Amino acid sequence: MDYEKIDWARYQKAYPVNEGLIWLNNCGTTPAGRFATEAVASYLDGYSRNGVFTEVQKFPVVKQNISEILGGLLNCEPSTLALIHNTSEGINFISHGLGLHPGEKILLLENEYPSNVYPYEHWKEKGVELGVVNLADTPEEFLANLKKVITPNVRVIALSAVHWCTGMPLPLTEIGDICRERNIELILDGAQGVGLIDMDLKKIGVSYMAFPAWKWLLGPLGLGVMYVAKEKLEALKVIFKGQSSVVRDEEYLPYKSELKHGTDRFEYSTPSFTDWVYFQATLMMLKEIGFQNVMRRIYELADFLSAGLRDAGFHIHSDKFPGIKTGIVAASKPGTDSAGLVAKLKKNHIISALRLGRIRLAPHIYLSEEQMKKVIAVMRD
Ligand SMILES: Cc1ncc(COP(=O)(O)O)c(C=O)c1O
């Protein structure tokens, strides 16, 4: 779609949340739009009439659609993706499946979201060390911090693609090169990155990744995705073997030992199919607009907001990394109580979040410049 010709008003109208709220927590959770509610209603109508035999949405077709769209977005084969429930689950599958040895080390990110921290804690009692890479204000500083803490026993580096509090995209290409040179597994929490920044998993050299559906991809709560690079699949132990883990899973007996040949061996049993229908609808909408156009629109709204807030005396964290686009505006103002301001915004029907003492605002394509102006006016007062 030609960017200049996109009718953004169509998407603004498709999100009923706009009737009562200005939702600026899209890197937290995203409300449902009509594309999803209509698809789900139509599927549930079919399900109410014919149960699992409904022709409205068919299981293999929906699965194929979702993984093909995501495969296009992330430059990976559809078979390297599995539909799971959330990031924590995916990172647990990955962490428990790794074959690490006592004395080896995993590096984690400072102030990382818990989903990319807690799943590694079990390694401590197995003699594997957990280290921390300090967060930095710029990608260059971050690389310097990372290089400082890489010792010869580091086997895994587990990071977020974009930091959830500051909005800073991590320099993934350079991090991937560092890991490749040292034979270190790169594991990503893609929650804040997928759909917001360009991520070419093959080019970066990501070994494993997990992310939720309900942020930049506008999908349903409780649905997530797991990526395992093709060449890493056999090395990752399957810790939950369930009915769907094996080949020809629709035939229950005799039991089978041969696992499915793709990452979908981790989809261990009956899925929440209604969520798949929801996710398919939001992905189709985003694909129709074009993921590059979606990212551009998010940056445009975030830049608009940043400019207005800067003018109102706020410090914008992303000013520390000029030239690098993000959709997360982390703002603070000396002498202003950020928590109080988040509460005031809420009273004014504006949804933001408080993160590391800053006000976090994350627009998405269904919002408008007019709404951003209102937010700036409330914050300026
Ligand atoms: C960096 C990051 N990872 C993961 C998540 C979500 O974790 P989960 O999918 O386990 O709920 C969030 C949500 O805010 C996040 O910011």
The ligand as an SDF file (V2000), in Angstrom:
LIG
                    3D

 16 16  0  0  0  0  0  0  0  0999 V2000
   10.0030   -7.0350   27.3870 C   0  0  0  0  0  0  0  0  0  0  0  0
    8.7240   -7.7500   27.6400 C   0  0  0  0  0  0  0  0  0  0  0  0
    8.6930   -9.0730   27.5610 N   0  0  0  0  0  0  0  0  0  0  0  0
    7.5750   -9.7670   27.7690 C   0  0  0  0  0  0  0  0  0  0  0  0
    6.3940   -9.1370   28.0820 C   0  0  0  0  0  0  0  0  0  0  0  0
    5.1710   -9.9600   28.2960 C   0  0  0  0  0  0  0  0  0  0  0  0
    5.4970  -11.1430   28.9610 O   0  0  0  0  0  0  0  0  0  0  0  0
    4.4950  -12.3740   28.9050 P   0  0  0  0  0  0  0  0  0  0  0  0
    4.2850  -12.6370   27.4530 O   0  0  0  0  0  0  0  0  0  0  0  0
    5.1660  -13.4810   29.5980 O   0  0  0  0  0  0  0  0  0  0  0  0
    3.2450  -11.9130   29.5740 O   0  0  0  0  0  0  0  0  0  0  0  0
    6.3810   -7.7440   28.2050 C   0  0  0  0  0  0  0  0  0  0  0  0
    5.1300   -7.0650   28.5730 C   0  0  0  0  0  0  0  0  0  0  0  0
    5.0690   -5.9550   28.9770 O   0  0  0  0  0  0  0  0  0  0  0  0
    7.5670   -7.0420   27.9590 C   0  0  0  0  0  0  0  0  0  0  0  0
    7.5890   -5.7190   28.0110 O   0  0  0  0  0  0  0  0  0  0  0  0
  1  2  1  0
  2  3  1  0
  2 15  2  0
  3  4  2  0
  4  5  1  0
  5  6  1  0
  5 12  2  0
  6  7  1  0
  7  8  1  0
  8  9  2  0
  8 10  1  0
  8 11  1  0
 12 13  1  0
 12 15  1  0
 13 14  2  0
 15 16  1  0
M  END
$$$$
